[in-house]
Amino acid sequence: MNLLLISGCVLIIISIAIGWLIIARKYLSLKMFERLIRDDKNLVKAHIDYVMMALILFSFFFIGVNLPLPLIILACAGAVSDPTLFIFLSIKPNINKKIGGPFSAISTVIFLITTFGIGGSAFFIIWKLIK
């Protein structure tokens, strides 16, 4: 269960770092970051998504239902990896997103991990509470 709390804290730290990256890119006009980040909107989405994922993990922890370790691992892995798609898109916004391509395959796997981890944990909590 502590893995949920630790992962949530790491996600908050990552979100803060992205917030500083947004400031460096957008308001300080640092050339290095202007060259690296091509799409500000996706970077902001990543920043927000990391906070939302952290809140979900914190919620699972504080609800107090002992989740099975596989669900905890999948929830944490999904919470960490899902927002990284936005970071990647902020750097490479013109990547080929067609079905069957590498980005599509990777994002599908990440969505499946996130769905089984977070969705599975939510179903498990409901099942435990109504049982």
TORTORGU-524994 format. One record per residue: residue in one letter; z, x, y of N, C-alpha, C in turn; residue number from 0; chain. Coordinates in nm, 2 decimals, decimal comma. Layout:
BEGIN
+------+--------+--------+---------+--------+---------+----------+--------+--------+---------+------+-------+
| resn |   n_up | n_east | n_north |  ca_up | ca_east | ca_north |   c_up | c_east | c_north | resi | chain |
+------+--------+--------+---------+--------+---------+----------+--------+--------+---------+------+-------+
|    A |      Z |      X |       Y |      Z |       X |        Y |      Z |      X |       Y |  NUM |     A |
...
+------+--------+--------+---------+--------+---------+----------+--------+--------+---------+------+-------+
This chain:
BEGIN
+------+--------+--------+---------+--------+---------+----------+--------+--------+---------+------+-------+
| resn |   n_up | n_east | n_north |  ca_up | ca_east | ca_north |   c_up | c_east | c_north | resi | chain |
+------+--------+--------+---------+--------+---------+----------+--------+--------+---------+------+-------+
|    M |   0,00 |   0,08 |   -0,12 |   0,00 |    0,00 |     0,00 |   0,00 |   0,09 |    0,13 |    0 |     A |
|    N |   0,06 |   0,20 |    0,12 |   0,07 |    0,29 |     0,24 |  -0,07 |   0,34 |    0,28 |    1 |     A |
|    L |  -0,17 |   0,34 |    0,18 |  -0,30 |    0,38 |     0,21 |  -0,37 |   0,28 |    0,31 |    2 |     A |
|    L |  -0,33 |   0,16 |    0,30 |  -0,38 |    0,06 |     0,40 |  -0,34 |   0,10 |    0,54 |    3 |     A |
|    L |  -0,21 |   0,13 |    0,56 |  -0,15 |    0,16 |     0,69 |  -0,21 |   0,29 |    0,74 |    4 |     A |
|    I |  -0,21 |   0,39 |    0,65 |  -0,27 |    0,52 |     0,69 |  -0,42 |   0,51 |    0,73 |    5 |     A |
|    S |  -0,49 |   0,44 |    0,65 |  -0,64 |    0,42 |     0,69 |  -0,65 |   0,35 |    0,82 |    6 |     A |
|    G |  -0,57 |   0,24 |    0,84 |  -0,58 |    0,17 |     0,96 |  -0,55 |   0,26 |    1,08 |    7 |     A |
|    C |  -0,45 |   0,35 |    1,07 |  -0,42 |    0,44 |     1,18 |  -0,53 |   0,54 |    1,20 |    8 |     A |
|    V |  -0,59 |   0,59 |    1,10 |  -0,71 |    0,68 |     1,11 |  -0,82 |   0,60 |    1,18 |    9 |     A |
|    L |  -0,84 |   0,48 |    1,15 |  -0,95 |    0,40 |     1,22 |  -0,92 |   0,38 |    1,37 |   10 |     A |
|    I |  -0,80 |   0,36 |    1,40 |  -0,76 |    0,35 |     1,54 |  -0,79 |   0,48 |    1,61 |   11 |     A |
|    I |  -0,76 |   0,60 |    1,55 |  -0,78 |    0,73 |     1,61 |  -0,93 |   0,75 |    1,63 |   12 |     A |
|    I |  -1,01 |   0,71 |    1,53 |  -1,16 |    0,73 |     1,54 |  -1,21 |   0,64 |    1,65 |   13 |     A |
|    S |  -1,16 |   0,52 |    1,66 |  -1,20 |    0,43 |     1,77 |  -1,17 |   0,49 |    1,91 |   14 |     A |
|    I |  -1,05 |   0,55 |    1,92 |  -1,02 |    0,61 |     2,05 |  -1,12 |   0,73 |    2,08 |   15 |     A |
|    A |  -1,15 |   0,81 |    1,98 |  -1,24 |    0,92 |     1,99 |  -1,38 |   0,87 |    2,03 |   16 |     A |
|    I |  -1,42 |   0,76 |    1,98 |  -1,55 |    0,70 |     2,01 |  -1,55 |   0,65 |    2,16 |   17 |     A |
|    G |  -1,43 |   0,59 |    2,19 |  -1,41 |    0,55 |     2,33 |  -1,43 |   0,66 |    2,43 |   18 |     A |
|    W |  -1,38 |   0,78 |    2,40 |  -1,40 |    0,90 |     2,48 |  -1,54 |   0,94 |    2,48 |   19 |     A |
|    L |  -1,61 |   0,93 |    2,37 |  -1,75 |    0,96 |     2,36 |  -1,83 |   0,87 |    2,45 |   20 |     A |
|    I |  -1,80 |   0,74 |    2,45 |  -1,87 |    0,65 |     2,53 |  -1,85 |   0,69 |    2,68 |   21 |     A |
|    I |  -1,73 |   0,72 |    2,72 |  -1,70 |    0,77 |     2,86 |  -1,78 |   0,89 |    2,89 |   22 |     A |
|    A |  -1,78 |   0,99 |    2,79 |  -1,86 |    1,12 |     2,82 |  -2,01 |   1,09 |    2,83 |   23 |     A |
|    R |  -2,06 |   1,00 |    2,75 |  -2,20 |    0,96 |     2,75 |  -2,24 |   0,88 |    2,88 |   24 |     A |
|    K |  -2,16 |   0,78 |    2,90 |  -2,21 |    0,68 |     3,00 |  -2,16 |   0,71 |    3,14 |   25 |     A |
|    Y |  -2,04 |   0,75 |    3,15 |  -1,98 |    0,76 |     3,29 |  -1,97 |   0,90 |    3,34 |   26 |     A |
|    L |  -1,96 |   1,00 |    3,25 |  -1,95 |    1,14 |     3,29 |  -2,09 |   1,21 |    3,29 |   27 |     A |
|    S |  -2,18 |   1,14 |    3,23 |  -2,32 |    1,18 |     3,22 |  -2,33 |   1,33 |    3,16 |   28 |     A |
|    L |  -2,25 |   1,35 |    3,06 |  -2,26 |    1,48 |     2,99 |  -2,39 |   1,49 |    2,91 |   29 |     A |
|    K |  -2,47 |   1,59 |    2,95 |  -2,61 |    1,60 |     2,89 |  -2,61 |   1,61 |    2,74 |   30 |     A |
|    M |  -2,51 |   1,68 |    2,68 |  -2,51 |    1,70 |     2,54 |  -2,50 |   1,56 |    2,47 |   31 |     A |
|    F |  -2,41 |   1,48 |    2,52 |  -2,39 |    1,34 |     2,46 |  -2,51 |   1,25 |    2,50 |   32 |     A |
|    E |  -2,57 |   1,27 |    2,61 |  -2,68 |    1,19 |     2,65 |  -2,80 |   1,21 |    2,55 |   33 |     A |
|    R |  -2,81 |   1,34 |    2,51 |  -2,92 |    1,37 |     2,41 |  -2,89 |   1,32 |    2,27 |   34 |     A |
|    L |  -2,76 |   1,33 |    2,24 |  -2,72 |    1,29 |     2,10 |  -2,72 |   1,14 |    2,08 |   35 |     A |
|    I |  -2,66 |   1,07 |    2,18 |  -2,65 |    0,92 |     2,17 |  -2,76 |   0,85 |    2,23 |   36 |     A |
|    R |  -2,84 |   0,78 |    2,16 |  -2,96 |    0,71 |     2,21 |  -2,94 |   0,57 |    2,24 |   37 |     A |
|    D |  -2,84 |   0,51 |    2,18 |  -2,82 |    0,36 |     2,20 |  -2,67 |   0,34 |    2,22 |   38 |     A |
|    D |  -2,63 |   0,31 |    2,35 |  -2,49 |    0,29 |     2,38 |  -2,44 |   0,16 |    2,32 |   39 |     A |
|    K |  -2,52 |   0,06 |    2,30 |  -2,47 |   -0,07 |     2,25 |  -2,42 |  -0,05 |    2,11 |   40 |     A |
|    N |  -2,49 |   0,02 |    2,02 |  -2,44 |    0,04 |     1,89 |  -2,31 |   0,13 |    1,88 |   41 |     A |
|    L |  -2,30 |   0,22 |    1,98 |  -2,17 |    0,30 |     1,98 |  -2,05 |   0,21 |    2,02 |   42 |     A |
|    V |  -2,08 |   0,12 |    2,11 |  -1,97 |    0,03 |     2,15 |  -1,94 |  -0,07 |    2,03 |   43 |     A |
|    K |  -2,04 |  -0,11 |    1,96 |  -2,02 |   -0,19 |     1,84 |  -1,93 |  -0,12 |    1,74 |   44 |     A |
|    A |  -1,96 |   0,01 |    1,72 |  -1,88 |    0,09 |     1,63 |  -1,73 |   0,10 |    1,67 |   45 |     A |
|    H |  -1,72 |   0,13 |    1,80 |  -1,58 |    0,13 |     1,86 |  -1,50 |   0,01 |    1,84 |   46 |     A |
|    I |  -1,56 |  -0,11 |    1,86 |  -1,50 |   -0,24 |     1,84 |  -1,48 |  -0,26 |    1,69 |   47 |     A |
|    D |  -1,58 |  -0,23 |    1,61 |  -1,57 |   -0,25 |     1,46 |  -1,46 |  -0,17 |    1,40 |   48 |     A |
|    Y |  -1,44 |  -0,05 |    1,44 |  -1,33 |    0,03 |     1,39 |  -1,19 |  -0,03 |    1,42 |   49 |     A |
|    V |  -1,17 |  -0,09 |    1,54 |  -1,05 |   -0,16 |     1,57 |  -1,03 |  -0,28 |    1,49 |   50 |     A |
|    M |  -1,14 |  -0,36 |    1,47 |  -1,13 |   -0,48 |     1,39 |  -1,09 |  -0,45 |    1,24 |   51 |     A |
|    M |  -1,16 |  -0,34 |    1,19 |  -1,13 |   -0,30 |     1,05 |  -0,98 |  -0,26 |    1,04 |   52 |     A |
|    A |  -0,94 |  -0,18 |    1,14 |  -0,80 |   -0,14 |     1,14 |  -0,70 |  -0,26 |    1,13 |   53 |     A |
|    L |  -0,73 |  -0,36 |    1,22 |  -0,65 |   -0,48 |     1,22 |  -0,65 |  -0,55 |    1,09 |   54 |     A |
|    I |  -0,76 |  -0,55 |    1,02 |  -0,77 |   -0,62 |     0,89 |  -0,68 |  -0,54 |    0,79 |   55 |     A |
|    L |  -0,69 |  -0,41 |    0,79 |  -0,61 |   -0,33 |     0,70 |  -0,46 |  -0,34 |    0,73 |   56 |     A |
|    F |  -0,42 |  -0,34 |    0,86 |  -0,28 |   -0,36 |     0,90 |  -0,24 |  -0,50 |    0,85 |   57 |     A |
|    S |  -0,32 |  -0,60 |    0,86 |  -0,28 |   -0,74 |     0,82 |  -0,25 |  -0,74 |    0,67 |   58 |     A |
|    F |  -0,34 |  -0,68 |    0,59 |  -0,32 |   -0,67 |     0,45 |  -0,18 |  -0,60 |    0,42 |   59 |     A |
|    F |  -0,15 |  -0,50 |    0,49 |  -0,03 |   -0,43 |     0,47 |   0,09 |  -0,51 |    0,50 |   60 |     A |
|    F |   0,09 |  -0,57 |    0,62 |   0,20 |   -0,65 |     0,67 |   0,22 |  -0,78 |    0,60 |   61 |     A |
|    I |   0,12 |  -0,84 |    0,54 |   0,14 |   -0,96 |     0,46 |   0,24 |  -0,94 |    0,35 |   62 |     A |
|    G |   0,23 |  -0,82 |    0,29 |   0,33 |   -0,78 |     0,19 |   0,30 |  -0,82 |    0,05 |   63 |     A |
|    V |   0,18 |  -0,87 |    0,03 |   0,14 |   -0,89 |    -0,11 |   0,09 |  -0,76 |   -0,17 |   64 |     A |
|    N |   0,14 |  -0,72 |   -0,28 |   0,10 |   -0,60 |    -0,35 |  -0,04 |  -0,61 |   -0,41 |   65 |     A |
|    L |  -0,13 |  -0,55 |   -0,34 |  -0,27 |   -0,56 |    -0,38 |  -0,29 |  -0,45 |   -0,49 |   66 |     A |
|    P |  -0,39 |  -0,48 |   -0,58 |  -0,42 |   -0,38 |    -0,69 |  -0,49 |  -0,26 |   -0,62 |   67 |     A |
|    L |  -0,46 |  -0,14 |   -0,67 |  -0,51 |   -0,02 |    -0,61 |  -0,66 |  -0,02 |   -0,60 |   68 |     A |
|    P |  -0,74 |  -0,07 |   -0,69 |  -0,89 |   -0,07 |    -0,67 |  -0,93 |  -0,15 |   -0,55 |   69 |     A |
|    L |  -0,86 |  -0,26 |   -0,52 |  -0,89 |   -0,34 |    -0,40 |  -0,86 |  -0,26 |   -0,27 |   70 |     A |
|    I |  -0,74 |  -0,20 |   -0,28 |  -0,70 |   -0,12 |    -0,16 |  -0,80 |  -0,01 |   -0,13 |   71 |     A |
|    I |  -0,84 |   0,06 |   -0,24 |  -0,94 |    0,17 |    -0,22 |  -1,07 |   0,12 |   -0,17 |   72 |     A |
|    L |  -1,12 |   0,01 |   -0,22 |  -1,25 |   -0,05 |    -0,17 |  -1,23 |  -0,10 |   -0,03 |   73 |     A |
|    A |  -1,12 |  -0,16 |    0,00 |  -1,10 |   -0,21 |     0,14 |  -1,10 |  -0,10 |    0,24 |   74 |     A |
|    C |  -1,03 |   0,01 |    0,21 |  -1,02 |    0,12 |     0,30 |  -1,16 |   0,19 |    0,31 |   75 |     A |
|    A |  -1,23 |   0,21 |    0,19 |  -1,36 |    0,27 |     0,20 |  -1,46 |   0,19 |    0,28 |   76 |     A |
|    G |  -1,45 |   0,06 |    0,26 |  -1,54 |   -0,03 |     0,34 |  -1,51 |  -0,03 |    0,48 |   77 |     A |
|    A |  -1,38 |  -0,03 |    0,52 |  -1,34 |   -0,03 |     0,66 |  -1,38 |   0,10 |    0,73 |   78 |     A |
|    V |  -1,38 |   0,21 |    0,66 |  -1,42 |    0,33 |     0,72 |  -1,57 |   0,34 |    0,73 |   79 |     A |
|    S |  -1,64 |   0,31 |    0,62 |  -1,78 |    0,33 |     0,61 |  -1,87 |   0,22 |    0,69 |   80 |     A |
|    D |  -1,82 |   0,10 |    0,69 |  -1,90 |    0,00 |     0,76 |  -1,94 |   0,03 |    0,90 |   81 |     A |
|    P |  -1,84 |   0,06 |    0,99 |  -1,87 |    0,09 |     1,13 |  -1,96 |   0,22 |    1,15 |   82 |     A |
|    T |  -1,96 |   0,31 |    1,04 |  -2,04 |    0,43 |     1,06 |  -2,19 |   0,40 |    1,07 |   83 |     A |
|    L |  -2,23 |   0,28 |    1,02 |  -2,37 |    0,24 |     1,03 |  -2,41 |   0,22 |    1,18 |   84 |     A |
|    F |  -2,31 |   0,17 |    1,26 |  -2,34 |    0,16 |     1,40 |  -2,35 |   0,30 |    1,47 |   85 |     A |
|    I |  -2,26 |   0,39 |    1,42 |  -2,27 |    0,53 |     1,48 |  -2,41 |   0,59 |    1,45 |   86 |     A |
|    F |  -2,45 |   0,57 |    1,32 |  -2,58 |    0,63 |     1,28 |  -2,69 |   0,56 |    1,37 |   87 |     A |
|    L |  -2,68 |   0,43 |    1,39 |  -2,79 |    0,36 |     1,47 |  -2,78 |   0,40 |    1,61 |   88 |     A |
|    S |  -2,66 |   0,44 |    1,66 |  -2,66 |    0,49 |     1,80 |  -2,73 |   0,62 |    1,82 |   89 |     A |
|    I |  -2,73 |   0,70 |    1,71 |  -2,80 |    0,83 |     1,72 |  -2,95 |   0,82 |    1,68 |   90 |     A |
|    K |  -2,98 |   0,74 |    1,58 |  -3,11 |    0,72 |     1,54 |  -3,15 |   0,57 |    1,54 |   91 |     A |
|    P |  -3,17 |   0,51 |    1,66 |  -3,19 |    0,37 |     1,67 |  -3,33 |   0,32 |    1,61 |   92 |     A |
|    N |  -3,42 |   0,42 |    1,60 |  -3,55 |    0,38 |     1,55 |  -3,57 |   0,41 |    1,40 |   93 |     A |
|    I |  -3,46 |   0,42 |    1,33 |  -3,47 |    0,45 |     1,18 |  -3,54 |   0,33 |    1,11 |   94 |     A |
|    N |  -3,61 |   0,37 |    1,01 |  -3,68 |    0,26 |     0,93 |  -3,58 |   0,18 |    0,86 |   95 |     A |
|    K |  -3,57 |   0,05 |    0,90 |  -3,47 |   -0,04 |     0,84 |  -3,53 |  -0,14 |    0,74 |   96 |     A |
|    K |  -3,65 |  -0,11 |    0,69 |  -3,72 |   -0,20 |     0,60 |  -3,65 |  -0,20 |    0,47 |   97 |     A |
|    I |  -3,66 |  -0,32 |    0,40 |  -3,59 |   -0,34 |     0,28 |  -3,65 |  -0,24 |    0,18 |   98 |     A |
|    G |  -3,56 |  -0,18 |    0,10 |  -3,60 |   -0,08 |     0,00 |  -3,60 |   0,06 |    0,05 |   99 |     A |
|    G |  -3,59 |   0,08 |    0,19 |  -3,58 |    0,21 |     0,24 |  -3,44 |   0,27 |    0,23 |  100 |     A |
|    P |  -3,43 |   0,40 |    0,26 |  -3,29 |    0,46 |     0,24 |  -3,18 |   0,40 |    0,32 |  101 |     A |
|    F |  -3,21 |   0,36 |    0,45 |  -3,11 |    0,30 |     0,53 |  -3,07 |   0,17 |    0,48 |  102 |     A |
|    S |  -3,16 |   0,09 |    0,43 |  -3,14 |   -0,04 |     0,37 |  -3,05 |  -0,03 |    0,25 |  103 |     A |
|    A |  -3,09 |   0,07 |    0,16 |  -3,01 |    0,09 |     0,04 |  -2,87 |   0,13 |    0,07 |  104 |     A |
|    I |  -2,85 |   0,23 |    0,16 |  -2,72 |    0,27 |     0,19 |  -2,63 |   0,16 |    0,26 |  105 |     A |
|    S |  -2,69 |   0,09 |    0,35 |  -2,62 |   -0,02 |     0,41 |  -2,58 |  -0,13 |    0,31 |  106 |     A |
|    T |  -2,67 |  -0,16 |    0,22 |  -2,64 |   -0,26 |     0,12 |  -2,52 |  -0,21 |    0,03 |  107 |     A |
|    V |  -2,51 |  -0,09 |   -0,01 |  -2,40 |   -0,04 |    -0,09 |  -2,27 |  -0,05 |    0,00 |  108 |     A |
|    I |  -2,28 |  -0,01 |    0,12 |  -2,16 |   -0,01 |     0,21 |  -2,11 |  -0,16 |    0,23 |  109 |     A |
|    F |  -2,21 |  -0,25 |    0,25 |  -2,17 |   -0,39 |     0,26 |  -2,11 |  -0,44 |    0,13 |  110 |     A |
|    L |  -2,16 |  -0,40 |    0,02 |  -2,10 |   -0,45 |    -0,11 |  -1,96 |  -0,39 |   -0,13 |  111 |     A |
|    I |  -1,93 |  -0,26 |   -0,09 |  -1,80 |   -0,21 |    -0,10 |  -1,71 |  -0,28 |   -0,01 |  112 |     A |
|    T |  -1,75 |  -0,31 |    0,12 |  -1,67 |   -0,38 |     0,21 |  -1,64 |  -0,52 |    0,17 |  113 |     A |
|    T |  -1,74 |  -0,59 |    0,12 |  -1,72 |   -0,73 |     0,07 |  -1,62 |  -0,73 |   -0,05 |  114 |     A |
|    F |  -1,64 |  -0,64 |   -0,15 |  -1,55 |   -0,65 |    -0,26 |  -1,41 |  -0,60 |   -0,22 |  115 |     A |
|    G |  -1,40 |  -0,51 |   -0,13 |  -1,26 |   -0,46 |    -0,09 |  -1,19 |  -0,56 |    0,00 |  116 |     A |
|    I |  -1,25 |  -0,59 |    0,11 |  -1,18 |   -0,68 |     0,21 |  -1,19 |  -0,83 |    0,16 |  117 |     A |
|    G |  -1,30 |  -0,87 |    0,11 |  -1,31 |   -1,01 |     0,06 |  -1,23 |  -1,03 |   -0,06 |  118 |     A |
|    G |  -1,23 |  -0,93 |   -0,15 |  -1,15 |   -0,94 |    -0,27 |  -1,00 |  -0,94 |   -0,25 |  119 |     A |
|    S |  -0,96 |  -0,86 |   -0,15 |  -0,82 |   -0,85 |    -0,11 |  -0,78 |  -0,99 |   -0,05 |  120 |     A |
|    A |  -0,86 |  -1,05 |    0,03 |  -0,83 |   -1,18 |     0,09 |  -0,82 |  -1,28 |   -0,02 |  121 |     A |
|    F |  -0,91 |  -1,28 |   -0,12 |  -0,90 |   -1,38 |    -0,23 |  -0,78 |  -1,36 |   -0,31 |  122 |     A |
|    F |  -0,74 |  -1,23 |   -0,33 |  -0,62 |   -1,19 |    -0,41 |  -0,50 |  -1,25 |   -0,34 |  123 |     A |
|    I |  -0,49 |  -1,23 |   -0,21 |  -0,37 |   -1,28 |    -0,13 |  -0,36 |  -1,43 |   -0,14 |  124 |     A |
|    I |  -0,48 |  -1,50 |   -0,13 |  -0,47 |   -1,64 |    -0,14 |  -0,42 |  -1,68 |   -0,28 |  125 |     A |
|    W |  -0,48 |  -1,62 |   -0,38 |  -0,44 |   -1,65 |    -0,52 |  -0,29 |  -1,63 |   -0,54 |  126 |     A |
|    K |  -0,24 |  -1,52 |   -0,49 |  -0,09 |   -1,49 |    -0,50 |  -0,01 |  -1,59 |   -0,43 |  127 |     A |
|    L |  -0,05 |  -1,63 |   -0,31 |   0,03 |   -1,72 |    -0,23 |   0,03 |  -1,87 |   -0,28 |  128 |     A |
|    I |  -0,08 |  -1,91 |   -0,35 |  -0,08 |   -2,05 |    -0,40 |  -0,04 |  -2,05 |   -0,54 |  129 |     A |
|    K |  -0,02 |  -1,94 |   -0,61 |   0,02 |   -1,93 |    -0,75 |   0,16 |  -1,97 |   -0,76 |  130 |     A |
+------+--------+--------+---------+--------+---------+----------+--------+--------+---------+------+-------+
